[in-house]
């Protein structure tokens, strides 16, 4: 399946990116992910084989990643906010849960 974008009110959820227009690599490094570029590739693969779904919870006007949500197939979503961005995660997790229930 292709990555599903979700409008979560004040937040925009999208697939992770690392291209010449948008890169989530610095934000993922900020979250403590050891190899953020490889993490983006793995996230794309997870969507493709439907084994793991990953979203960047973003500020809609800038597209900046505020928190990260992942869910392995059949598992509840888990997330991690960047420092000071807990509200983005709190608002987005229930939306992702509803999406996953619809699969």
N, C-alpha and C positions, 0 to 999 in steps of 0.2 A: 504494500500500500504506500501511496505517497504521503508525506507528512501532512497533517491536518492543522491548519491555522485556526485559532479560536479567538474570538473577541470576548474578553472577560471584563466588560465594563471599563474600568480605568486602565486595564492592562491588555496587551496584545500578546498572544502566545503564538510562537512560530518555531519552525525548525531551526536548529543551530546552523550558523553560517561561518564560513571562512573563505571569502573571495575578495576580489578587488574592490567591491562596493561596501561590504559589511564583514567585519570579523569579530566573532565572539571569543577568540583566543585570549585576549587580555583579561576579559571578565572571567573566563573559565580558570585562568591561572590565578586570578584573585580569589577564586573559590577553593584553591588548593589542588586543582587537577594537575597531575604531574606532566602529562603530555596532551595539552588541550587540542592541538591540531589533530592528533590521532583520535581524540574523544569525539570530535565533530564527525570524522569519517565513520567511526563506530556507530554514532547516533544515526547517520544516514542509512547504514547497513541494517540497523535495528528496525527502522521504519520499513525498509524494503522487504525484509523477511518476517516482519510482524512479531519479532521476538522482544523488542523493547521500544517504547515510545518516549521521546525526549522533546521537551519544549524549553525554549528561552522565553521567560516571562519578561516582556519588554515595556518600556515607557513608549506609548504609541507615537509621539511626535518625533522622537530621536531614534527609536529602535534599539536603544541601549538595553542590554541584558541586566535585569534587576535581580532575578532569581532563576533557578534551574529546577525543572521537574522531570523526573523519569518514572516510568512504570514498566516493569517486565510484564510480559504477557500473562494475564491471569492474576496479577498482583496489584495491590493498591499503590497509588502514586506516592512518591517521596520527593521532598524538595529541599533545596538549600538556598537561602537568600544571601545576597551580598550584604556587607555591613550596612546597617541602617535601612535595609529594604525588606524587612519582615512582612510588612503589610502587603507587598506584591505577592508573596507566597501565600499568605493567609487568604487573600481574595481569589487566587487562581486555583488552589488545590480543589475546592469543591466543584469548580467548573470542569476540571480534568476528570474528577471522579464521575461526574454525570456523563461525560463523553465516553469514558471507558465502559460504563454500564450499558451504553447503547450499542457496543460492538457485538 
